[in-house]
Every structure is written in C-alpha cells, then in structure tokens.
Amino acid sequence: MAGGTFTLIFDLMVKEVVVLGTSLFLWGASISEAQESWDIIVTFKKGGPVMYPILLCSILSLAIILERAFSLRKRKIIPPAFLENLRKYWYRSEPEKAILLCEEHDVSLARVIKAGLLRYKYGPAAVEKAIEGAGEHEASLLISNLRVLGAIGSIAPMLGFLGTVTGMIRAFNVISQFGTGNPSLVASGISEALITTAAGLIVGIPALAGYYYFRGRVEKYIYIMEEISLEFLEDLANRDRAPSPKEASHEV
C-alpha cells in the first residue's frame, strides 16, 4: 500500500516537472523571439539615417521582383493556346480572324503579330518592318521596371558606403574630442559604418541578381517571338512567290 502511494506521488511529481519545464521552454522561446525582433530594431537605429533610404530600396526591389516574377511568366507572354489558334487562321489564309484573335489577347506576342497582320496587304517587307517596330516597343515595356531594379542594385551598396564614411567621421570626431580612453564612445560610429555597409550589400546583391535573371528571361522571350514572326514572314514570302492558279494554267 505504501509502495503504491509512493509510486503515485512520484508520477505526479514527474508530470508537474514536465509541465513546468514545457512552460518555461515556451516562455523562454517567446522571450528570445521578442528579444530578436527588438535587436533588429536596435541594429537598424544604430545604422543611422542612411538606413532609411536603404530600407526604401529594399521595399522597392522586393516589390519589383515579385511583380516581374508574376508578369514574366511564359504563358503570359507567349500563350500556347493563342499561338495554336493563330497558326490555324494564318494557314487558312484568314488574316481578319487572326487580327480579331490578337485583339482578344492582351499579351506581347499578340501585339507584335497584330502589327504585322495589319500590314499584311502591303507585302513581306512592310510586315517585317511593322513586326520589328512592335517588337522593340514590347521589349522596352518588358524591361521597364528592370531598369529601376538595376539602379537599386547599384545605389544600395553606394548608400552603404556612404553610411560607412559618415560612421567613420563620427568615430574620428569622438576620438578628437574625448581621445581613445573610452572605446564605447567610438564603438557607435564604427557600428554605424559596419551596419550600413552590410545593409547596402544585403539589398544590392539580390537586386542585381534579380535584374540579370529577369533581363535574361526577357531576352529569351524576345528571341522566341522573333522566331515565330520569322516563321510567318517566310510563309508570307512563299505565298507571294507561288504562282496563282491562272498563271499556273498558262504555264501548262
């Protein structure tokens, strides 16, 4: 009887210890998360006023990267269903229906092909010139936001270096006034220099990487659209060279 009571008490004590330990662990985790978020804010403030334009650059670059990742998908630039229907109307010699199909699809390829189809009656040379002009216009639209992303990739590290200079100036001003006897006074300027340098590089490197990645994707899409346009131009040129039924009967 005594042994059973001791076992029961021991089990209850173990359960209490487990519950208390779990509660302490969760409380410690919440405290550490709050301390981590607080450290980020403190570190940001230690970076000085240059951190605010760096923060603005980071928000802009993230917004542009997300927008370009959504907009520069292949099915939004060169939809397979649109291309299949376009070829069907083209090879049936129904340019009017092909133009209507292009007007129904607000994508880059549709606008480029539509520019060529509108000059269909004037021969391959006029079609080629119209397609080239429309292709250059669409290329400039596709890379429009990328220019801002590339600029951020260059400006953010420069802002970081500016913060480095201002931080070192502050550190040397403190040294000139109070000497090197109190390192804590100098540490604020040095920390500002290092924090802004790191922040500028953290923002600039992904921005430049995103710029070159999306620039390569745009160039790939332009190349595909040029191939498709050349396919239609070659077919149009072959039609113009082919003899009409009356001419063919004459030759016979």
Secondary structure, DSSP 8 states (H G I E B T S, - for coil): -HHHHHHHHHHHHHHHHHHHHHHHHHHHHHHHHHHHHHHHHHHHHHT-TTHHHHHHHHHHHHHHHHHHHHHT-HHHHS-HHHHHHHHHHHHTT-HHHHHHHHHH--SHHHHHHHHHHTTGGG-HHHHHHHHHHHHHHHHHHHTHHHHHHHHHHHHHHHHHHHHHHHHHHHHHHHHHHHTTS-HHHHHHHHHHHHHHHHHHHHHHHHHHHHHHHHHHHHHHHHHHHHHHHHHHHHHHHHHHHS--HHHHHHH-
